[in-house]
Amino acid sequence: MSLERHYSLSEAARLIGVRRHTLKVWLAECAIVLPEVARGSKVMLRESQIQQVLRKREAKADWSLVRRTA
């Protein structure tokens, strides 16, 4: 059994090349609710959550290309 890697919100945003706020918006669009944490604590995302967001963003990007060529 392998454990899933976790990333802070800032680290995940940096890895995928977007700002932290943008990643938070994308997470909300995917209905991924961020847990309430005490001020100064870090929100940790599972790798699968990040992949879910990227799959959805990829699908949107592909759809926009189809619309431009139509």
SVG drawing of the C-alpha trace seen along z (x, -y; Angstrom):
<svg xmlns="http://www.w3.org/2000/svg" viewBox="-19 -35 26 37">
<polyline fill="none" stroke="black" stroke-width="0.4" points="0.0,0.0 1.4,-3.4 0.6,-6.6 -0.6,-9.5 1.6,-12.6 0.3,-15.8 1.2,-19.4 0.5,-22.8 -1.7,-25.1 1.3,-27.3 3.5,-24.4 0.8,-22.8 0.2,-26.2 3.9,-26.6 4.2,-23.1 1.4,-23.6 2.5,-27.1 -0.4,-29.2 -1.0,-31.6 -2.4,-30.4 -5.6,-32.3 -6.1,-30.7 -5.7,-27.2 -8.3,-28.0 -10.8,-29.1 -10.1,-26.0 -10.6,-23.8 -14.0,-25.5 -15.0,-24.8 -14.3,-21.2 -16.3,-21.2 -13.2,-20.5 -13.9,-22.1 -10.8,-23.3 -10.9,-22.5 -11.1,-25.3 -7.7,-25.7 -6.4,-27.9 -4.7,-31.1 -1.2,-30.4 -1.8,-26.7 -1.4,-25.1 -4.1,-23.6 -2.8,-20.3 -4.0,-18.9 -3.8,-15.3 -2.1,-14.6 -5.4,-13.1 -7.2,-16.4 -4.5,-18.3 -4.8,-15.8 -8.6,-16.2 -8.3,-19.9 -5.7,-19.6 -8.0,-17.1 -10.9,-19.5 -8.7,-22.4 -7.3,-20.3 -10.8,-19.5 -11.8,-23.1 -8.7,-24.1 -9.4,-21.4 -13.0,-22.6 -11.9,-26.2 -9.7,-25.0 -12.6,-23.2 -14.8,-26.3 -12.1,-28.5 -11.8,-26.2 -15.5,-25.8"/>
</svg>
